[in-house]
Amino acid sequence: MMNTMIVTGGAGFIGANFVRLALAKTDACIVVVDKLTYAGHQENLEGLWQNSRLQFVQADIADEAEMVKIVEANRPRWVVNFAAESHVDRSIDDPYPFIHTNVTGTLVLLDTVRRFLKQAGVNQQQNFRFLHVSTDEVYGTLSTTGLFTEETPYAPNSPYAASKAGADHLVRAYFHTYGIPTIITNCSNNYGPYQFPEKLIPLMVLNALEGKPLPIYGNGQNIRDWLFVEDHCEGLLRVLQDGVPGEKYNVGGESEHSNVDVVEAICHILDELFPCESNPILVERGIRQYADLKTFVTDRPGHDFRYGIDPTKIQTQLGWTAGHTFESGLRRTIQWYVDNRQWCDMVTQKSYQGERLGLPNAKIY
């Protein structure tokens, strides 16, 4: 049986980082399937195209005919599903693409796999794994205490979170109803290289370098558990290789920080790496430290207060732990964005110019 892995959404942020890791640490032939929406770019896989084990197919996972063709042509041992619309603010502006990709797309992928395995040999059926990569946002929000565990009830509060919750339930149902060997992971906030600049950390870095305001929602006290993307990908590979079908694993960085603290940490590191006095834009404006650019703005509608993951299960059962502290991961991330301004310009030039998303005119009540 060939060790072929189909990675959907493999040209996106987490998917591309996972493809890099899987090529380095396995002998799998990897077929990246990506629709190449605004956040998916083949440039995210730069430096890998000369590898004969990597193939690329541009396709929508909600396109049943295309998924059948891809699965039957490659007869995979593994399917890893990263493909998703993932930005909460965009889901507030327009939820429909989130349902299309995150729910319908996951259903199409699952049912394609079901039909493929039905006619596959016993060995392939037993060794096959479907890994669905999800988010801690499906659990809703926490107060100042407690952590999300694998048993925490789902309580999504944004259209994005609801679409991912629906996908998770379908993945679980296909295990219990059809016996498809599925595994679900729910991760905390990822950060690192190749993240589309609408997300908090890259947006703050790029705005700061350009002397633009650093917009912080509300009072900045909302808390997230931060996970360096390479650590997350190590955890996913461990789950794919050693995880138990039908189980779910929470992958968290055990690194909770408020949004305002994250922005201040970014400013502090930028002050060291790229001082204001060496930045002509800031010199012209009389800005002496990046923190002077902090600006508090209207909060996001339905903004969850806190996320925090308990990763005990994946640590004790599979032996995974995060390898980066927030400080070390953040420093690497900031340096990457400083060094890769051309990539940032390329991926944003047609689809995003740093504008605020997810602010409807008013709630109806």
C-alpha positions in Angstrom: 0.0 0.0 0.0 1.4 3.4 -1.0 2.0 6.0 1.7 0.0 8.7 0.1 -1.4 11.6 2.1 -4.0 14.0 0.8 -3.8 17.4 2.6 -6.8 19.6 1.9 -6.1 23.3 2.5 -2.4 22.5 2.2 -1.6 25.9 0.7 -3.0 27.8 3.7 -1.3 28.8 6.9 -1.3 25.7 9.1 -1.7 23.3 6.1 1.5 24.6 4.4 3.5 24.4 7.6 2.2 20.8 8.1 3.2 19.9 4.5 6.7 21.1 5.2 6.9 19.0 8.3 5.4 15.9 6.7 7.8 16.0 3.8 10.7 16.3 6.3 9.6 13.6 8.7 7.8 11.0 6.7 8.3 9.2 3.4 4.7 10.0 2.3 3.8 11.2 -1.1 1.7 14.3 -0.4 -1.1 15.6 -2.6 -2.1 19.2 -1.7 -5.7 20.1 -2.5 -6.5 23.7 -2.2 -9.1 26.1 -3.7 -6.6 29.0 -3.5 -8.9 31.5 -2.0 -7.6 34.8 -0.6 -5.7 33.0 2.2 -4.3 30.1 0.3 -1.3 30.6 -1.9 1.1 28.2 -3.7 3.8 30.6 -2.6 3.3 29.3 1.0 5.0 26.1 -0.2 8.0 27.9 -1.7 11.1 25.8 -1.9 9.2 22.5 -1.9 8.1 22.2 -5.5 11.3 20.4 -6.6 10.3 17.5 -4.2 9.0 14.7 -6.3 6.8 13.5 -3.4 4.7 16.7 -3.6 1.8 17.3 -6.0 -0.8 20.1 -6.1 -4.4 20.1 -7.3 -6.5 23.2 -7.3 -10.0 22.2 -6.2 -12.9 22.9 -3.9 -13.5 20.2 -1.3 -17.2 20.8 -1.7 -17.0 19.7 -5.4 -18.0 16.1 -5.2 -16.8 15.1 -8.7 -13.4 16.6 -8.1 -13.0 14.9 -4.7 -14.0 11.5 -6.1 -11.5 11.9 -8.9 -8.7 12.9 -6.5 -9.3 10.2 -4.0 -9.7 7.4 -6.5 -6.6 8.5 -8.4 -4.4 8.6 -5.3 -6.0 5.9 -3.1 -4.6 7.6 0.1 -3.6 6.1 3.4 -4.3 9.4 5.1 -6.5 12.4 4.5 -5.8 15.5 6.6 -8.5 18.2 6.4 -7.3 21.7 7.0 -9.5 23.3 4.3 -11.6 25.9 6.0 -12.7 29.5 6.0 -11.2 30.5 9.3 -11.5 34.2 10.2 -14.2 35.1 12.7 -14.5 38.7 11.4 -15.1 37.5 7.9 -17.8 35.1 9.1 -19.6 38.0 10.7 -19.6 39.8 7.4 -20.7 36.8 5.4 -21.4 33.4 6.9 -22.3 31.6 3.7 -18.8 30.7 2.5 -18.1 29.2 5.9 -21.0 26.8 5.6 -20.0 25.9 2.1 -16.4 25.0 2.9 -16.5 24.1 6.5 -19.7 22.1 6.6 -20.6 21.0 3.1 -17.0 20.6 2.1 -16.3 18.4 5.1 -19.4 16.3 4.3 -18.4 15.8 0.7 -14.9 14.8 1.8 -16.2 12.3 4.4 -18.7 10.7 2.0 -16.1 10.4 -0.8 -13.8 8.6 1.7 -16.7 6.4 2.8 -17.3 5.2 -0.7 -13.6 4.8 -1.4 -13.1 2.6 1.7 -16.2 0.5 0.9 -14.4 -0.9 -2.1 -10.9 -0.9 -0.7 -9.0 -3.9 0.6 -9.0 -4.9 4.3 -5.5 -3.7 4.8 -6.2 -0.3 3.4 -9.4 0.0 5.5 -7.5 -0.9 8.7 -4.6 1.5 8.1 -6.6 4.5 6.8 -6.9 7.6 8.9 -9.0 10.8 8.4 -7.7 13.6 10.5 -10.0 16.6 10.9 -8.3 19.8 12.1 -10.6 22.0 14.2 -10.5 24.8 16.7 -11.1 25.5 20.4 -13.7 28.1 19.4 -16.3 25.3 19.0 -16.4 25.2 22.9 -17.5 28.8 23.3 -16.0 31.0 25.9 -14.4 30.6 29.4 -14.5 32.9 32.4 -11.4 33.6 34.3 -11.1 30.0 35.5 -11.2 26.5 33.9 -9.9 25.0 30.7 -11.4 23.3 27.6 -11.1 19.5 27.7 -12.2 16.9 25.2 -15.4 16.5 27.1 -16.3 20.2 27.2 -19.8 20.7 25.5 -19.9 22.6 22.3 -21.3 26.2 22.5 -20.1 28.1 19.5 -20.7 31.9 19.5 -19.7 33.0 16.0 -20.7 31.8 12.6 -17.2 30.6 12.1 -17.2 28.6 15.3 -20.7 27.2 14.5 -19.5 26.0 11.1 -16.5 24.2 12.6 -18.7 22.7 15.2 -21.0 21.3 12.5 -18.0 19.9 10.7 -16.8 18.2 13.9 -20.2 16.6 14.5 -20.2 15.2 11.0 -16.7 13.7 11.4 -17.8 12.1 14.7 -21.0 10.8 13.1 -19.1 9.2 10.2 -17.0 7.3 12.7 -20.0 6.0 14.7 -22.4 5.4 11.8 -20.1 4.2 9.0 -16.9 3.1 10.9 -14.7 5.6 9.0 -11.5 5.8 11.1 -11.7 9.5 11.9 -9.8 11.6 14.5 -10.5 15.2 15.5 -8.1 17.7 16.9 -9.1 21.1 18.4 -6.3 23.6 18.7 -5.7 27.0 20.3 -4.7 30.1 18.5 -1.9 29.4 16.1 0.8 31.9 15.1 3.9 31.7 13.0 5.2 32.0 9.4 2.8 32.2 6.4 -0.2 33.4 8.4 -2.4 35.6 6.4 -2.0 39.2 7.6 -5.6 39.7 8.7 -4.9 37.8 11.9 -3.8 39.6 15.1 0.0 39.0 15.2 1.0 39.5 11.6 -1.4 42.5 11.3 0.2 44.2 14.3 3.7 43.5 13.0 3.0 44.9 9.6 1.0 47.9 10.8 3.8 48.8 13.3 6.5 48.6 10.6 4.3 50.9 8.4 3.6 53.3 11.2 -0.1 52.5 11.2 -2.4 52.3 14.3 -2.4 49.0 16.2 -6.1 48.3 16.6 -7.0 46.5 19.9 -10.6 45.3 20.3 -12.5 46.7 23.3 -10.3 47.0 26.4 -7.8 44.4 25.1 -8.4 42.0 28.0 -9.8 39.1 25.9 -7.5 36.1 26.5 -6.2 33.5 24.0 -4.1 30.4 24.4 -1.3 30.8 21.9 0.4 27.9 20.0 3.3 28.2 17.7 2.3 26.6 14.3 5.3 24.3 14.1 4.5 22.8 17.5 0.9 22.3 16.4 2.0 20.5 13.3 4.3 18.2 15.3 1.2 17.4 17.4 -0.9 16.7 14.4 1.7 14.3 12.9 1.8 12.5 16.2 -2.0 12.2 16.2 -2.0 11.0 12.6 0.5 8.3 13.3 -0.5 7.2 16.8 -3.9 8.6 17.6 -6.9 6.3 18.2 -9.8 6.4 15.6 -13.0 7.9 17.1 -11.0 10.0 19.6 -10.4 13.7 19.7 -7.3 15.5 21.1 -7.0 19.1 22.3 -3.7 20.7 21.1 -2.9 23.7 23.2 0.2 25.8 23.9 -0.5 26.4 27.7 0.4 30.0 26.9 -2.5 32.3 27.8 -2.1 36.0 27.1 -4.5 38.9 26.8 -4.7 40.7 23.4 -3.2 43.9 24.8 -0.3 41.9 26.3 0.3 40.3 23.0 0.4 43.6 21.2 2.8 45.0 23.8 5.1 42.0 23.5 5.2 42.5 19.7 6.1 46.2 20.2 8.8 45.3 22.7 10.5 42.8 20.3 10.2 45.2 17.4 11.9 47.9 19.4 14.8 45.5 19.7 14.9 44.1 16.2 13.9 47.1 14.1 14.2 50.2 16.3 12.0 53.2 15.5 15.0 55.4 14.9 15.9 53.2 12.0 12.4 53.3 10.5 12.1 56.5 8.3 8.3 56.3 8.5 8.3 56.5 12.3 11.1 59.0 12.4 9.1 61.4 10.2 6.1 61.0 12.6 8.1 61.4 15.7 7.2 57.9 17.0 9.9 56.8 19.4 8.5 53.4 20.4 6.0 51.1 18.7 3.7 51.0 21.7 2.7 54.6 20.9 0.8 53.2 17.9 -1.7 51.2 20.2 -5.3 52.2 19.5 -8.4 50.8 21.2 -11.3 50.3 18.9 -14.9 49.1 19.0 -15.1 45.5 20.1 -16.0 42.6 17.9 -19.7 41.5 18.1 -20.0 38.4 20.4 -16.3 38.5 21.2 -15.5 35.4 23.4 -13.7 36.4 26.5 -11.2 33.6 27.0 -10.0 30.4 25.5 -7.7 28.0 27.3 -6.9 24.4 26.4 -6.0 21.5 28.7 -3.6 19.3 26.5 -3.2 16.6 29.1 -4.7 13.9 26.9 -2.3 14.4 24.0 0.6 14.8 26.4 0.0 11.7 28.4 -1.3 9.4 25.7 0.8 10.4 22.7 3.8 12.1 24.3 3.5 15.5 22.6 4.4 18.8 24.3 4.8 22.3 22.7 8.5 23.0 22.1 8.4 26.8 22.0 7.6 29.3 24.7 5.5 32.2 23.6 8.5 34.5 23.7 10.7 32.3 21.5 7.9 31.6 19.0 6.8 35.2 18.8 10.4 36.4 18.2 10.8 33.9 15.4 7.5 34.9 13.9 8.2 38.6 14.0 11.6 38.1 12.4 10.0 36.1 9.7 7.5 38.9 8.8 10.3 41.5 9.0 12.3 39.4 6.5 9.4 38.5 4.2 7.7 41.8 3.4 7.6 40.8 -0.3 5.5 37.7 0.6 3.2 39.9 2.7 2.7 42.4 -0.2 2.1 39.6 -2.7 -0.6 37.8 -0.7 -2.5 40.9 0.3 -2.3 43.0 -2.8 -5.7 41.9 -4.3 -7.7 40.9 -1.3 -6.8 42.7 1.9 -5.3 46.1 2.8 -5.5 46.0 6.6 -9.1 47.2 6.8 -11.3 46.4 9.7 -13.7 43.4 9.1 -16.6 42.0 11.0 -18.4 45.2 12.1 -22.1 45.0 11.0 -23.9 48.4 11.3 -25.8 47.3 14.4 -27.4 44.3 16.1 -31.1 44.0 15.5 -32.0 44.0 19.1 
